[in-house]
Amino acid sequence: MYHAPLDLVKPESYGWAVARAHELGLLSADHTSALFVDLDILDQRLHHLEQVFPDTALHAIPVKTHPILSTLRYVVSQGYGLECASLEEVALALRAKCPSDKIVWDSPAKTQSEIDYVIQHAPGAIVNANSIDELNMYPQDHGLRLGLRILLMSATGAPKVFDVSASDSKFGEPITRRQQIIDCFLARPDLVGLHLHAGSDIGNIEKNATRVAAVYDLAIEINQARHLADLPPLDYIDIGGGAGVYLDGRESQGLASYSDRIRSECQLYSSSLQVITEFGRFTYGHCGWLWSRIASLRANTDDHRLAILHVGADALVREIYQPHAQRHSFIALDPHFKSATGSKQSYDLAGPLCFAGDVIEREVMLPALSHEHSVIICNAASNSLALWSRHCSRRMPAVIHYRRGMSCNLAKPAETLDDIIQSWS
Ligand SMILES: Cc1ncc(COP(=O)(O)O)c(C=O)c1O
């Protein structure tokens, strides 16, 4: 299935949205930064999931990638589910009015009281146990769609910290314990699904189809054994997420070839098994951006210019703390929030936190900046505010939803000084 490259935020959107947010009073001079979410791009990514995967699939969008409640509400209002990595995220999903049968709970560290809570407050939720051992915590009459996460024991090529599929991983029951897994599915008719999430930011997601096919083979074997034992067949395979997208402005071809590859490697799509997906970075990677005023400009030497912004290692934890993390692209806005023009100069863009490593990017070529300019950090709605760091206790910026030329709304106000005092009290 051919798919044209997916859209990126239009360059003219940045200035429009920042100016509109000021006109509407959503941002004032007191606001030093904000996260903007382009709902048109978000829609396109969500629709893309529907286009390339089977009609019956449930797309559970990971809360951990972007937990802003207004955005979760929007995603849920469009019919999508939510994938939750903790009980706290389940609570957010319920607050976003996600129907409980569209909530997927994947925490690797569930407690008995958390499980009891989900049984009571999210009946029918899809819950993926991290191990055979964990299954002992579920009563027989739990009322959930209970599945088991499988560890494929083969590295994905994702960055080491995101590769959850290697043999030393803490996630899932090793597929090498095949017979124990099958015995477990025979002993527990309430187990109805298999789950695979191999890693995040997987460079070549098409290759993950081989892992999906391996889990599908396991499902077939379980179903054959269950058939002989007069037990009902499995009803879902959750293929997780993991698709990387470039954050530096390169476009995305989307997931059509990954889905094609799954179709060609196994019969999953023509089986009665429901497909569940959990794409985080793919959904949010391109649909939002951080805007920051310039806190300070300096040139320690004639050939080294530095701009200090109001977000840095607090909002971009992965980028700053991981030497090989993906890089963003940047745009400068002039004092009227139009794209800045003029001959370019090299700037190091530093964040506001009190350590030397808080540098978002070095040697970024931008038109000459003044204190009235501002800077856009492009493609920054995934795993940014979601990982917000309290180091230096700075206030988390406001979040704004917009559709260019149409609407601009406050999705979450900036934190106040009281919020910070409360959070440390
Ligand atoms: C179980 C699970 N599903 C889905 C995701 C989302 O991954 P990605 O953002 O790479 O699609 C994660 C990320 O950590 C995860 O742990």
The ligand as a Gaussian input file, in Angstrom:
#p B3LYP/6-31G(d) Opt

LIG

0 1
 C        4.324000      -0.874000      26.429000
 C        4.603000       0.308000      25.593000
 N        3.795000       0.548000      24.541000
 C        3.987000       1.616000      23.731000
 C        5.023000       2.499000      23.972000
 C        5.182000       3.659000      23.030000
 O        6.322000       3.530000      22.290000
 P        6.578000       4.511000      21.058000
 O        6.427000       5.889000      21.562000
 O        7.965000       4.200000      20.650000
 O        5.578000       4.164000      20.002000
 C        5.890000       2.288000      25.039000
 C        7.004000       3.207000      25.280000
 O        7.729000       3.163000      26.201000
 C        5.670000       1.159000      25.878000
 O        6.476000       0.920000      26.920000

